[in-house]
Amino acid sequence: MAEDLSTNAFRGDAAEFINAAVVSGDACPAYGAILPPHLHHRAMHWQRFCFDSGWAGVHWPVDHGGMGLSVDHNVVWHEECAKAEVAPYLNLQGIVLAGEAILRSGTQEQRDYFLRSTLSNEILWCQLFSEPGAGSDLAGLQTSAIRDGDSFVLNGQKVWSSNAQFAQYGILMARTDGEKPKHKGITFFLLDMKLAGVEVRPIKQMTGDSEFCEVFFTDVSLPAKSILGEVNNGWGIAMGVLQDERGGAGAAGVISLRKRLEAMLDGSSSLDSVKADEMTRILNRGKALQSLMERRGGDPLIAPVAKLMNSELGYDETQLDSSLQGAASMLNSRSTDNLLYSPGMSIAGGSSEIQRNIIGERILGLPREPQIDE
C-alpha cells in the first residue's frame, strides 16, 4: 500500500476489508485490551488473516511485515474496527507494548526475530511487570536477575499477567543490581516462556474466567541476548511501555462506548429522566475523551489522563447498564459479566489513584506525594 495514501482513502479500504472479513467469518469480535481465553483461537486466526492479507501492523515498517503507513492511519484502522465491533489486533501486550518497545529499543537482530513473528501470530506476548508487593509501585519489584557469566539467573514472581498461559514470550522487568536506588538497577528482558524454571498458574476470577496468571521463576537461565536496551537501564523502556498502555484509549474507544450506550438504550423498556441524564453525562465524557485524544493524543503527558478517563467511564457505564437491566442484572448475562469485570480496569495498567497522582504532580505541578521509603 502506498505510503502517501490519504487517511480518507485508507478509511474506505479498511472498512471494506473489515466488513468483508465479518461476512466471511474471519474477523474476531472486539474484546478490549485483554484477550479472553475463550476467544484465543478466533483472535489468533484473525491476526494471521490480517497478516496474510497485508493488513497487519499498519504503521510498522514494511521490512518487518507492516504496512509502512503513519500513526494517523493506525488510528483510522482502530476506529473502523470499533465501528464494526471487531478486534484491531491479537492482543495489546504483543502488538502495542512489546512490539513498540522493540521498535524503539531493540537491536536489529531482535527486530528481525520478533516483529514479523508477532504480526503473523507466531509469537503471542504477555506482560510480566506487577508483583504481589509491587503493583502500582512498580519500581519496588523484587524479582531478581543475577549475572552468571554470559547469562542471568532469574528468580521471583509476577502476577496479573494476562494470556501468560498461552504466551511464547513475555516482556519482563527484573532487578539486576540491588545496591542501586529502586528506579535504577532494573533491566528489561524479552523472556522465552518455555525456559526451564518458568511456571504459569492461571487465576480464576469472579467472572469464572481465567484471563490473568501468576508466573513463578526458579533459577531460570536467561541469555544476555534477552536484554532489551542496556543492563540496569530498563526503567526508561518500561515507562515508554506504560505510556503506550495508558494511552490506548481514544476515538476508537469512544466509538465503542457510544455503540454500547445505544445498545443499552435500545434494550431498555423505560428510561426515566435520572437515567437519561446519567447516560447523557457518560456519553459527553466519552466525547470529551475523544476530543482530547484527537487534539493531543501524541502527547505522552495525556496518557494518564486518557487511562483515568477511560477506566472511570467503563465502570460508570456498567453501573448504568446494571441499573437499566434491573433484577435481570443478577442473572448470568453479558451485563453481569461486565459489572463484575469493570472494577478491575481501575487497577489494571496503573490504578486510578496512581493516575491522579501522576496528573497532579507531572501535569498540574502539585507537590509530590510523600513516599514511604523516604
N, C-alpha and C positions, 0 to 999 in steps of 0.2 A: 504494500500500500504506500502511495506516495507520501513523502514527508511533508509536502506543502498542502496536503488535503485539508480543506477548511473543516472546522468543527461542525458546521451545519451539514455539510455533505457527509461527514463521518457519522453524524447522528442518524441520518436516514439509512445508511448502510448497516449501522449497528442494530437499529430497530428491526430492519428486515431480517438480518441473521438471527437475532434473538427470537423473534416471533416464529420463524421457520423451525427453529430448534424446539420451541414449545410445542408446536404442532406435531413434530416428528417424535417427541418424547425424549429427546436427548438432553434437554435442559433440566437443571435441578432446581427445585423450589428454593426461594430465599430463606435463609436461616440466621442471619446476623453474623456477628463476629466469631462465634464458636460453632464448629461443625458438630451437630448432634450425631451420636453413633448410629442411629437408625437410618441416617441419610448418607453414611460414609460411602457406600458403593455408588450411589447415584451421583454424589459430588465428584468422586474420582472419575467416573465416566464423563461427566460434563467438562471437567478440566481438560481431559485428554481430547475430547471432541473439539473444544475451542482451540487447543494447540494444533491438532491435525488440520483444522480448518483455517489456520492463520489468524486466529482471533485471541491469542493469549499474550499477556504482558504488553498491554497497549503502549506504554511509554518506556518499555525496556529496549535496550539495543537489539537490532536485528541479529547481530553476531551471537547473541545469547538466546535466540529463539523468540524475541519480542517483535513488536510491530514497528518500533522505531519512531513513534509519534510523540506528542507532547503530554505533559501532565494535564493540560486542559482537555485533551482528547480522552484521557483516562477518566476524568470527571464525567464526561458525557457518557462513556461506557457504563459507569456506575449508575447514572441517572436512568438510562434506558433499561438496565437490568431491574432497577427498582420499580419502574413503571410496569414491567412485565412480571414482577414478583419472582424474579429469577436470581440465583446466587451469582455474584460477579466474579467469584474465584473459588478455588478449593477451600482454602482457609486463610484467615488473617495472619496467623503465625508464620506461614510459609511465604505467601506472595507479598505481603506487606512488610512484616517485621524482619524475618531472616533475609528475604530477597533484597530489600532496600539496604539493609546493613552490609550485605556482601557487595552490593554495587558500590557503596560508598567507601568501604574499608578493606575489602578483600584483595588478596593477591590475584594476579592473572590466573594462576593455577586454580585458586578457589572459585573464581568466577566461571572459568571454563568447566569445572567439575560440577558445581551446584546449580547454576542459574537455569540452564536449559532443562536439566533434570527436574527442577522444581516446577517449571512451567508445564512440563509434559506429564506431571503427576507421578513420576518415578520416585520422587522424594517427597514425603509428607513430613512437615516440621511440627514440633511442639516448642513451647517456651518454658525454660527452666530457670526462673528468677526467684519467685516467692519461696520463703521457708516458714516453718512454724513460728520462728521467732523473728522473722524479717519479711514482713509483708509490705505495708506502706512505708516502713523504714527499711527500704531495700538495701541501703548501704551497710546495715547491720548483719548482713549474711555471714554465716559461719561455715558453709561448705568449703572445704579446702582442696587445693590442688598443689601438691608439693613436688618441686622439681626432683627428678631422679634420672640423671644423665640427659638423654635426648627426649625424655618423656616426663609426664606429670602423673602423680598418683592422686586420684580423686576419691574423697570420702565426704559423706554428708547426706542431706535430704532436701528435696524440693517438694512443694505441694501446690495444689490448684493448677496443675499442668494439663490443659485441655488437649485431648487427642493423643496423649502420650502413649496410650495402649496400642495405637496404630502407627505411630511416627517412626520413620527411619533415622531421623536426625533431630537434634534439639539445640536451640541457642541457649547457652549456659553461662552464668556468671559464677565465678569461684574465687575465693581469697587465696592469692599466691604469695602474699607477704603479710604476715600477722603483726609485724612490727610497725607498719606504716599507719597513718590515720585511716579511719574506716572508709573514706571515699577513695583512698589510694590503695595500692596493693591488691586490686581486683582485676582479674583478667577475663576476657570474653572468649568463650570456646564454642566451636561447632562440634557437638558431641554425636558420635555414632552410637545410636541406641542399642545396637547389637553387641557392643563390647561386653566382655565378661565382667560381672560385678554390678551391672545395671539391673535393677528390679523395679518393675512398674506395678502399682496396686491401684486399680480403679476405685473411686469414691462414689458410693451410692447417694444421690441427692434426694431431697424430699419430693421431687417430681417423679422419682422412681428410675430416673436415667442415671448414667454414669459418664458425664462429659469430662469430668476432671479426675486427676490421678495424683497419688503420691509417688514420688520416684526416689529410690534409695541407691546410693553409690557406696560400694565396699571395695576399696583397693582397685579402682578402675584405672588401667594404664592408658593415659591419653597421649598420643604422639604430639610432638611440638607443632606439626603442621595443622593441628586442630585449632590453633590460636587465630582469632580474628583481630587484626591490629597488632599491638605490641604487649608484651608482658607488663602487668601492673598498670596498664592504661585502658582498662576495659570500661571504666565508669563513663567516659565521654561517649563511647559507642552505645552503651546502654541508654544514655539519655536521648540519643537520636532515635533509638528503637521506641522508647516510651512516648516521644513526641509523635512518632508515626501512629502508635496505638491510640493515643488520646485524641489525635486529630482526625481519626477515621470518620467522625460524624460530618455531615454536610448536606448538600442539596439532596443527594440520594436518600439519606436517612429521613429527611423531611418529606420527601415524596412517599416513602413507605409509611411514615406516620399518618399523612393525610389519607392514604388509601385505607389504613386500618380504622381511622376515625369515621370515614364514610361508611365502612362496613358495619361499624358499631351502630351508626345512625339508622342504616337500612334495616338492621336486625332488631331494632328496639321498637316495641309496640307503642310505647309512650315516652315522651321526653319533656319533663316539666322545665320550668324556667331556670331552676337552680342547676339542673344537669346540662341544659343548653348553654348556660353561661360558663360552666366548667369546661365543656367541650370547646367553646369558642376561645377560652383562655389558653387551653393546651395547644390548639391549632395556631394561635397568634404567637405563642412562644416558639413553636416549630418554625414559623415563618421568620421570626427574628434570628433564629439559629441559621436558617438558610441564607439570609441576607448577610450575616456575619461571615459565613464561610465564602460566599461569593465575593465579598469585598476584601477579606484579609485571610483567606484560607491558607495561604502560603506562609503566613507569619507564625513561627514556632511558638510565640507567646500566646497565640489564640488556642493552641491545642488543649490546655487545661480548661479553658472556658467552654470549648466545644464538648469536651468529655463530661464536665459537670452538667451542662445544659441537657445533653443527650441522656445521661443516666437518670436525672430527675424527671425529665419528660416521660421516659419509659415507665418509671414507677407510677407516676400520676395517671398515665394512660391506662395501665392495668387496673388501678383502683377504680377509675371511672367505668371501665368495661365491666368489672365485677358488680358495681352498683347498678348498672343498666340491666345486667343479667338477673339480678335479684337472687332468689333462692336457688336458681339454676346454676349460679356460680359455685355452689358447693358440690356440684356433680363432676364426674370425670369428663373434662372437656378441654379444648384448647385455651379457653378463657381461664380455667382453673390453673392449668399448667403455667400460663403466662403470669398469673398472680403469684404463684409460688416461686417462680424463677426470677421475677423482676428485682427483688431486694438485693440479690447478689450482684447486679450490674452497678450498684452504687459502691461496690467494693472492688470488683474486677478492674484491672488496668489502673489501679490507684484509687483509693476511696474518695468519696465526695469531700470529706473533711480535709484530706490532703490537697485536693484540687483548690479548695477555698484558701488554704494556706499559701499555695503557690501563687494564686491570683493576687492575694493581699500583699505578699512580700515582693514578688517579681514584677507585677504589673502596676499595682497601686502604690508601691514603695512604702508599705507599712513596716513597722519593726518586726524582726524575726521572732517567731515563737520560741520561747526558751527550750533548750534541748536538755534531756535528762543527763546525758553524758558530759554536759558542760557545767 
